[in-house]
Amino acid sequence: MPHAFVTAVVPFDDSKAAAVNRHLDGLGNQQSGPLADALDKGGFVHFMSLLVVPGAPGQPAHLVLEAQADGYP
């Protein structure tokens, strides 16, 4: 079975990094609930995370999505 490591990085205004991080914190751990149920049903996503990397002075922050999957959706 093919295995994929996916990383998506989206730059955004660093002044919004704290608000985006608070929003992600508000989502909580998605190990259960509708999102987890959908991913479990597909059976090919093994790991997924979202995180905010604050920017250096004068630089954008970044929203990073990491995922590991195998097989075919």
NORWOQUI-V310222 format. One record per helix or strand of 3 or more residues. SS is the DSSP state (h for helix, s for strand). FROM is the first residue (numbers start at 1). LEN is the number of residues. If there is no record, write none. Layout:
SS;FROM;LEN / SS;FROM;LEN
//
This chain:
s;3;10 / h;14;14 / h;34;9 / s;45;9 / s;61;10
//
